Amino acid sequence: MNLKITAALAATVLAVGLPAAATAATEATPATVQESPWIATGFMVPVLVQTPGFKVVPLGPALVKVDFDAYMSSIDHLQKTFTRSTAWPHAGITDADAMLDMETEQARFTKRESFAYAVLTPDGARERGCIYVYPSPVKGYDAMVRIWVTKAEHDAGFDAALYSWATNWLKTDWPFTKVAYPGRAIAWTEWDALVAGSEVK
């Protein structure tokens, strides 16, 4: 979603479980959006969460450069910790590839098919990582969440901090009762087996 339109959306203030009782300002999309089979129709999807150390906004074309700079700075790290393959990111990603990715994420967000967020510095100048909220391919889970941070942020301890924050955010501000965090709360081998079992049935 293009960040230029978020100023027109209503803002509410709520505590989101940050250390030292930090407070976050959250904007949400209107309830009159396209229906989606995996998330409550009336749920107002967050489009801005602000904390003292970072802000969370939907990925989209306006963020193509900061997103590109972030993942391209951490190719080896992300291939080992996030994708577990060399398919993404890789050295050959072009500007056109990056823009198509942003347009795709924005379209999926608008259609409520999935929700991809950039985790930016408070001034929006740099992307520290991303949070992705997907439908779960495994029965028994309402959603599947994937998180990554750059190598520099990981080494600084932000990965653990963001994961802790995100689990609380999904628990308090989203309409899910059970969320899967593959590669974190669930080992990849266990998750892969669950997915394979779901595909067979």
C-alpha positions in Angstrom: 0.0 0.0 0.0 1.3 3.4 -0.9 2.4 5.3 2.2 1.0 8.6 0.8 -2.5 7.5 1.5 -2.1 6.5 5.1 -2.5 10.0 6.5 -6.1 9.9 5.5 -6.8 6.9 7.7 -8.0 7.0 11.3 -5.3 6.6 13.9 -5.7 5.0 17.3 -3.2 4.7 20.1 -2.6 1.4 22.0 0.0 -0.5 24.0 1.6 -3.3 22.0 3.7 -4.9 24.7 7.0 -3.2 23.9 9.7 -3.1 26.7 9.1 -0.4 29.2 5.4 -0.2 28.3 6.2 1.6 25.1 3.2 2.9 23.2 2.5 2.5 19.5 0.3 4.6 17.2 -1.6 2.4 14.8 -3.5 3.2 11.6 -5.8 0.6 10.1 -7.6 0.1 6.8 -11.4 0.7 6.7 -13.6 -2.3 7.1 -15.1 -1.8 3.6 -12.4 -3.7 1.8 -12.4 -6.8 -0.4 -13.5 -10.0 1.4 -10.9 -12.7 2.1 -11.6 -16.3 3.0 -8.9 -16.5 5.6 -9.3 -13.3 7.6 -12.4 -11.7 9.2 -14.1 -9.4 6.7 -14.5 -6.6 9.2 -11.0 -6.7 10.6 -9.2 -3.4 10.0 -5.7 -4.4 8.9 -2.9 -2.3 10.4 -1.1 0.0 8.0 1.1 1.9 10.4 2.6 0.9 13.8 5.0 3.3 15.3 7.3 2.5 18.2 10.4 4.3 19.6 12.8 2.1 17.7 11.0 1.3 14.5 7.8 1.7 12.5 5.9 -1.0 10.6 4.3 -0.2 7.2 3.0 -2.2 4.2 5.5 -3.0 1.5 4.9 -1.3 -1.8 6.5 0.7 -4.7 7.3 3.7 -2.5 9.7 1.5 -0.5 11.4 -0.3 -3.4 14.8 1.3 -2.8 15.1 0.9 1.0 13.8 -2.7 0.7 16.3 -3.5 -2.1 19.1 -2.0 -0.2 18.2 -4.0 2.9 18.0 -7.5 1.4 20.9 -7.0 -1.0 23.1 -6.1 2.0 22.4 -9.5 3.5 22.2 -12.1 0.6 24.1 -14.9 2.3 22.5 -14.3 5.6 18.9 -14.4 4.3 19.6 -17.4 2.1 20.6 -19.3 5.2 18.1 -18.0 7.7 15.0 -16.9 5.8 14.5 -18.6 2.5 16.9 -21.6 3.0 17.7 -21.4 -0.8 19.6 -19.3 -3.3 16.4 -18.3 -5.1 16.0 -15.1 -3.0 17.8 -12.8 -2.6 20.5 -13.2 -5.2 23.1 -10.9 -6.8 21.2 -10.7 -10.1 18.0 -9.0 -8.9 17.3 -6.0 -11.2 15.5 -2.8 -10.5 12.6 -4.1 -12.5 12.5 -7.3 -10.5 12.5 -5.3 -7.2 9.6 -3.1 -8.4 7.6 -6.1 -9.6 8.0 -7.6 -6.1 6.8 -4.5 -4.5 3.8 -4.2 -6.8 2.9 -7.8 -6.2 3.1 -7.4 -2.4 0.9 -4.3 -2.6 -1.7 -6.0 -4.7 -1.8 -9.0 -2.4 -2.2 -6.6 0.6 -5.0 -4.8 -1.1 -6.8 -8.0 -1.9 -6.2 -9.3 1.7 -4.5 -12.3 0.3 -1.4 -11.7 2.5 0.2 -8.8 4.4 3.8 -7.9 3.9 5.3 -5.2 6.1 8.6 -3.3 6.1 10.2 -2.6 9.4 11.8 0.8 9.1 13.8 3.1 11.2 11.6 5.7 12.8 12.5 8.3 10.2 11.8 5.7 7.4 15.3 6.1 5.9 16.4 2.5 6.3 14.7 -0.9 6.4 15.7 -3.1 9.3 13.7 -6.1 8.2 10.3 -7.4 7.2 7.3 -9.2 8.6 5.0 -11.3 6.4 1.5 -12.5 7.5 0.3 -15.4 5.3 -2.6 -17.8 5.3 -1.4 -21.1 6.9 -0.9 -24.0 4.5 -1.3 -26.3 7.6 -4.7 -26.9 9.2 -5.0 -25.9 12.8 -3.2 -22.6 12.3 -5.0 -19.4 11.4 -1.9 -17.8 9.9 1.8 -18.3 9.2 4.2 -15.5 10.0 7.7 -15.1 8.6 10.3 -12.5 9.8 13.7 -11.4 8.6 16.2 -8.7 9.5 19.4 -7.7 7.8 22.7 -9.2 8.8 23.7 -6.1 10.7 20.5 -5.9 12.6 20.7 -9.6 13.4 24.2 -9.2 14.8 23.0 -6.3 16.9 20.3 -8.5 18.5 17.3 -7.0 16.7 16.1 -10.3 15.3 15.1 -11.6 18.7 13.6 -8.3 19.7 11.5 -8.0 16.6 10.3 -11.6 16.9 9.2 -11.0 20.5 7.4 -7.8 19.5 5.8 -9.4 16.4 4.4 -12.4 18.4 2.8 -10.0 20.8 1.4 -7.8 18.0 -0.1 -10.8 16.2 -1.6 -12.0 19.5 -3.1 -8.7 20.6 -3.9 -6.8 17.4 -4.9 -9.5 14.9 -8.0 -11.8 14.8 -6.0 -15.1 15.0 -6.1 -17.7 17.8 -3.1 -19.8 16.6 -0.2 -18.5 14.5 2.6 -20.6 13.1 6.2 -19.2 13.2 8.1 -21.7 11.1 11.9 -21.7 11.6 11.3 -20.1 15.0 8.6 -21.6 17.3 8.4 -24.6 15.0 11.5 -26.3 13.6 11.8 -26.2 9.8 11.9 -30.0 9.6 8.7 -30.3 11.6 7.0 -27.5 9.6 8.0 -29.0 6.3 6.6 -32.4 7.3 3.3 -30.7 8.4 3.1 -28.9 5.0 3.8 -32.1 3.1 1.1 -33.9 5.1 -1.4 -31.1 4.3 -0.6 -31.3 0.6 -1.2 -35.1 0.5 -4.7 -34.8 2.1 
